[in-house]
């Protein structure tokens, strides 16, 4: 199985309406999410134990939520909806911390710190 990090047609059309920085941020988040999922599924395909496969499915679903919340937070920030941006970025941060992903937790913290009060 191979997962391609490519936006569906209707999302590409919507993206074309955004500015360049927003387009690039959303593309990168989308790509990162799907590359992570591809790695998880590749490991899942190799696993022979049912319990391990189930854990990986749950992990992939929960961890991918962090990327979605993070990207929604960045989008809300770009649209100057700072309350929604704060909620989404905080949720992403909590999930990153839950999975001990220090790099993305720090990225989320930096994004939160840039939001006006």
N, C-alpha and C positions, 0 to 999 in steps of 0.2 A: 504494500500500500504506500502511496506517495501523496502527501498533502501539499498542495501548491498554495503559497501565500499570495493569492491574487484576489483583488476586489471583484465581487460580482458586478455586472454591467450597471445595474441601477445605483449601486453605491459609487461607482466611478463617476457617473453623471452628476450625482449630488456633490461629490468632492470637487468637481470642476467649478462649482459655484463658490468654493472657499478660497481664501488667499493661499499663497504658496507655502507659508510656514505652517498653516493649519493642515493643509493637504499632506505635507511631508510628515508631520507629527502623527497624523492618523494612519498614514501608510506604514510608518515604522512600527507603531503599536500593533497594527493588524498583522504585519509580517512577523514581529517578535512573538505574538501570541500563537500563530500557526506553526512557526518553527519549533516552539516549545511543545506544542501538542504533537507534532510529527515525531519528535524524539520520544515522548512518552508512549505513543502508540507503537513505535518501533520496539521499544522495550517490552511492551505488553504482548506483542506478537511473539516474542522470544520466550516469554514465561510459560512454564509448564504447570504452575500451581494456580488453582482457581482462586484461592484467597489473595494471592499476590496480584493477580489480574484485577480482582474487584477493588483492591486498595488503589491500584494505579488509576482505575477509572474514576474513583472518587477524588483522588488527588488532582487529576487533570481537570475535572470539572470545577473544583473549588479554586484551584490556583489560577485557572483561566479567568475566573471572575475578577481577580485582582487586576489583570490587564484591562478588562472591560471597564471596571470602575475607574482605573487610572486614566484611560482615554476619555471617558465621559467627563471626568474632572477637568482635564485639559481643554476639552471642547467647551464646557461651561465657563471656564476661565476666559477663553478667547471671546466668548459671547458676553463677557462681563457679568455673568450670573455667579457671583462669588459665593453666595450661600450654598448653592448646589455644587459648585466646584469643591468647596471645603468638605461637604458630606461625602462626595464620591472619592476624593483623594484620601480622606481619613479612613474610609472603608478599605480602599486598596492597601493603605499602609498597614492596617490591622491584619489583613490576609498575608501580606509579605512577611510581617513579623511572625505570624503563626507558622509559616513555612521556613522561617529563619533565612530569608533572602535579604541579606544586609544591603547589597548593592541597590536593588529596587526600592527597599525601604528608605534608603537615604535619598534616592531620586524623588520619592513621594514626599518626604520631609521637606526637601528643598522647594518643591512645587507649593506645598502648604505655606512655607515661610514667605513666599513671594506674593501670597494673596493679601490684599488690603483688609484691614479690620472692618 
